[in-house]
């Protein structure tokens, strides 16, 4: 069966088993890999690093934290204006993170989730050829100006955070067979940055700045492991966090990221808006991702899906489908509809 669907990552159910039984059982035959839903604190994507890693770090000062509500501390901001902010303490040029391989939580959670995945696959609940997917934010999506407003601090924190991610990957590869594994790099700030938002420095807007960690971290993956990319317009404060005029800068970044990876890329997830005009999608004609499967984030506004599919096919004849992002900020009550929409999208695509 063709692998015509992709799940980006977060699914707000209570447990990994519930995610895999609910989404994996129905969508598994159509997926190249299955994420664990990023349950628990990973549901907040990169926001959790603010209170779990950066706040209280010996080399960082907390400049701002989400205000309490009715006297109760808030760890996750309700508005962008309330988000955490930090600075590197004066006189320090390099911030590093302890407990290598454990500090960020990816290896710990992957170890537990893979056991559930493997058990359900052995029981026949999941297809035998399905991989276990770990979606990991790229370095610059975590250490970005939203959290570190002093541009000089980005270069003081990013190398150490990259080291911490590399240590997590090393542990993951030690515990999970590479042939069962799919790593997906999540690139949200990277995409926003290259569109040049207000107040960004010229260096931060450069594609080279945003793809440099991709090459170093991708080099750690053995060829037996699958590699994917998720590019995103963001959902913090509502989707989309920004809406560009067209996909031109996105295509430039995607092509550069795939080239920087220096190895086989298995899939690329490209975000899309609720638009069906040629002008928005035309840059897709110059996607250069080799043999990677292209997934368009088009599973939304289902009534307009046929028109959007017809437009995209003028520029990318063959592609799969996905939602525009993960579902971590989606009310759980909407998940049955979202699950049905994925299967409905396959039917619409087959008829269109």
Secondary structure in CASP SS format (residue, H / E / C, confidence):
PFRMAT SS
TARGET T0000
AUTHOR 0000-0000-0000
METHOD secondary structure of the structure
MODEL  1
X C 1.00
X C 1.00
X C 1.00
X C 1.00
X E 1.00
X E 1.00
X C 1.00
X C 1.00
X C 1.00
X C 1.00
X C 1.00
X C 1.00
X C 1.00
X C 1.00
X C 1.00
X H 1.00
X H 1.00
X H 1.00
X H 1.00
X H 1.00
X H 1.00
X H 1.00
X H 1.00
X H 1.00
X H 1.00
X H 1.00
X H 1.00
X H 1.00
X H 1.00
X H 1.00
X E 1.00
X C 1.00
X E 1.00
X E 1.00
X E 1.00
X C 1.00
X C 1.00
X C 1.00
X C 1.00
X H 1.00
X H 1.00
X H 1.00
X H 1.00
X H 1.00
X C 1.00
X C 1.00
X C 1.00
X H 1.00
X H 1.00
X H 1.00
X H 1.00
X H 1.00
X H 1.00
X H 1.00
X C 1.00
X C 1.00
X C 1.00
X C 1.00
X C 1.00
X E 1.00
X E 1.00
X E 1.00
X E 1.00
X E 1.00
X C 1.00
X C 1.00
X C 1.00
X C 1.00
X E 1.00
X C 1.00
X C 1.00
X E 1.00
X C 1.00
X C 1.00
X C 1.00
X C 1.00
X C 1.00
X C 1.00
X C 1.00
X H 1.00
X H 1.00
X H 1.00
X C 1.00
X C 1.00
X E 1.00
X E 1.00
X E 1.00
X E 1.00
X C 1.00
X C 1.00
X C 1.00
X C 1.00
X C 1.00
X C 1.00
X C 1.00
X C 1.00
X C 1.00
X C 1.00
X C 1.00
X C 1.00
X C 1.00
X C 1.00
X C 1.00
X C 1.00
X C 1.00
X H 1.00
X H 1.00
X H 1.00
X H 1.00
X H 1.00
X H 1.00
X H 1.00
X H 1.00
X H 1.00
X H 1.00
X H 1.00
X H 1.00
X H 1.00
X H 1.00
X H 1.00
X H 1.00
X H 1.00
X C 1.00
X C 1.00
X C 1.00
X C 1.00
X C 1.00
X C 1.00
X C 1.00
X C 1.00
X E 1.00
X E 1.00
X E 1.00
X E 1.00
X E 1.00
X E 1.00
X E 1.00
X C 1.00
X H 1.00
X H 1.00
X H 1.00
X H 1.00
X C 1.00
X C 1.00
X C 1.00
X C 1.00
X C 1.00
X C 1.00
X C 1.00
X C 1.00
X H 1.00
X H 1.00
X H 1.00
X H 1.00
X H 1.00
X H 1.00
X H 1.00
X H 1.00
X H 1.00
X H 1.00
X H 1.00
X H 1.00
X H 1.00
X H 1.00
X H 1.00
X H 1.00
X H 1.00
X H 1.00
X H 1.00
X H 1.00
X H 1.00
X H 1.00
X H 1.00
X H 1.00
X H 1.00
X C 1.00
X C 1.00
X H 1.00
X H 1.00
X H 1.00
X E 1.00
X E 1.00
X E 1.00
X E 1.00
X E 1.00
X E 1.00
X E 1.00
X C 1.00
X H 1.00
X H 1.00
X H 1.00
X H 1.00
X H 1.00
X H 1.00
X C 1.00
X C 1.00
X C 1.00
X C 1.00
X C 1.00
X C 1.00
X C 1.00
X C 1.00
X C 1.00
X C 1.00
X C 1.00
X C 1.00
X H 1.00
X H 1.00
X H 1.00
X H 1.00
X H 1.00
X H 1.00
X H 1.00
X H 1.00
X H 1.00
X H 1.00
X H 1.00
X H 1.00
X C 1.00
X C 1.00
X C 1.00
X C 1.00
X C 1.00
X C 1.00
X C 1.00
X E 1.00
X E 1.00
X E 1.00
X E 1.00
X E 1.00
X E 1.00
X C 1.00
X C 1.00
X C 1.00
X C 1.00
X C 1.00
X C 1.00
X C 1.00
X C 1.00
X C 1.00
X C 1.00
X C 1.00
X C 1.00
X C 1.00
X C 1.00
X C 1.00
X C 1.00
X H 1.00
X H 1.00
X H 1.00
X H 1.00
X H 1.00
X H 1.00
X H 1.00
X H 1.00
X H 1.00
X H 1.00
X H 1.00
X H 1.00
X H 1.00
X H 1.00
X C 1.00
X C 1.00
X C 1.00
X C 1.00
X C 1.00
X E 1.00
X E 1.00
X E 1.00
X E 1.00
X E 1.00
X C 1.00
X C 1.00
X C 1.00
X C 1.00
X C 1.00
X C 1.00
X H 1.00
X H 1.00
X H 1.00
X H 1.00
X H 1.00
X H 1.00
X H 1.00
X H 1.00
X H 1.00
X C 1.00
X C 1.00
X C 1.00
X C 1.00
X C 1.00
X C 1.00
X E 1.00
X E 1.00
X E 1.00
X E 1.00
X E 1.00
X C 1.00
X C 1.00
X C 1.00
X C 1.00
X H 1.00
X H 1.00
X H 1.00
X H 1.00
X H 1.00
X H 1.00
X H 1.00
X H 1.00
X H 1.00
X H 1.00
X H 1.00
X C 1.00
X C 1.00
X C 1.00
X C 1.00
X C 1.00
X C 1.00
X C 1.00
X E 1.00
X E 1.00
X E 1.00
X C 1.00
X C 1.00
X C 1.00
X C 1.00
X C 1.00
X C 1.00
X C 1.00
X C 1.00
X C 1.00
X H 1.00
X H 1.00
X H 1.00
X H 1.00
X H 1.00
X H 1.00
X H 1.00
X H 1.00
X H 1.00
X H 1.00
X H 1.00
X H 1.00
X H 1.00
X H 1.00
X H 1.00
X H 1.00
X H 1.00
X H 1.00
X H 1.00
X H 1.00
X C 1.00
END
